[in-house]
Structure formats: C-alpha cells, structure tokens
C-alpha cells in the first residue's frame, strides 16, 4: 500500500500516522491518539496472523516489527507509533537508529503514575512474558523500586481472549481470578496494564480485583508524547476536519475488521 496515492501527495503533514501492534490491542492506544489528535489520519496495522508476540523469541519479534515498520515508512507514513509493549522492548531502540528522521514512538508500562498514586503502594504489573523479561522493563523497575512494592505478573494466554473478541465472559473472569489467586487483593493498590490488549478487559479485571484497585495504562502518555514529537517536527496536520482511519490486518478477514471497529468504540475507562 502506498499512502501517497490515498492522501494529498504533496503535503507531508497529510500522510497517516502508522499505529502498529501484534494484533487488535493497539486500538486502545489509537483511542488515546484520537482523543489527543482527532484530525490526524491513521493507518492501524495489526499483525494478528503472527500473534501472540509475547511468547515468541526476541529475535522473532524484532524481525517481524522491523519488517512492518520498514513497510510503513516506505509507504509514506509520517510517524510510527509502536502500540505494543512487547514490540517496543524488542525493536524500538534499533528502529530509532535506523530511521533517525522519522518520529518513532514506543509504549512502556505506565509504572510511574502507578507508583506515584500513593505512598509506597503495592503495584502489580501485568504484561507479556517478553516485556517483563527484557532489559527495558528491568531498567524501568529499577527506577521506582525504592518507592513501591512492584510485582511483575506475566499473563500468557490473556491477549487471546481480546483477539477473539471475548471481553466479557465467565471463562475470562475465571482466567483473571486464577491469575490473581496468589495475591491478597485487599492489599493491592494499583495494577499496571502493561500490554495494550488488557485495557479492553478492564471491567472484568475490576470485578475480580475490587474497586479499591486503580488500573493504569500507557495509551494516554504515548498519545501525548506522539503529539509532542509531531509538533517538534512540524508534522501536525493543519486541518479542522476529522482525519481518516484505515484498518489493516495481516489476518485479512471481515471478522477482524469488524472487531477493530467494535474495539474502537468500546469505552473501557
Ligand atoms: N499488545 C501487545 C503488548 O502490548 C502484546 C500481545 C502479544 O503477546 O502479542 O505487549
């Protein structure tokens, strides 16, 4: 796909922002981007055919992520948001070196606001096994270690529920209840949703955890950072009209497209 055919070919600012995830989870970030910048054009790409990324090897996720980002940039995207914590930890540093002139924004678990939400809180970080294993997360955790009790919780198997459009069911509630079985829930203060799929199961999570636990997600911070980066590069779209959203997925089924549209309209907060 070449976006210079779809958008005014001479105006760089009209080009879309590519938003990428291993599947449909990055739509939680797209929602935040739309709140921050409704007038931008977006090209959302989910690699559902290769999902999940979080249980693959680092090399495999890096290879897939780099191949997709190469394609977005070749097709004329003006910026790339890697709306996947797993792909960010595997490839963003390398991609920034490869494309120093392109605004490339990654996402990381929203640990800082969770740690600062209370005096020495008990914070659980839910994420994929790869995100929690990688150096990027260890560095983040080291930064806040003295200010909170931080417990990483790998959640293999959870993103599949959202990929299959299951955001509310007894089966999902049981899965979440089992995940949190080892914890004394009354003692938990905050849970960080360190995978972009997880905000879509916030309601079920809150049911399992109780309303005293505050959930934190990285989408809004990533959207604010994207706006800052575009403004600094003079790449914001100067239009009073709403932009277009183009959904694209490596699993090109009608069901996936419908799921993307459904997720975009879910109010998970
Ligand atoms: N949505 C992705 C993230 O934020 C991960 C899901 C997967 O395992 O592919 O990490």
Boltz pocket constraint, residues with backbone or C-beta under 6 A from the ligand:
constraints:
  - pocket:
      binder: B
      contacts: [[A, 21], [A, 22], [A, 23], [A, 25], [A, 26], [A, 51], [A, 52], [A, 53], [A, 54], [A, 55], [A, 83], [A, 84], [A, 85], [A, 86], [A, 87], [A, 128], [A, 131], [A, 159], [A, 194], [A, 195], [A, 196], [A, 197]]
      max_distance: 6.0
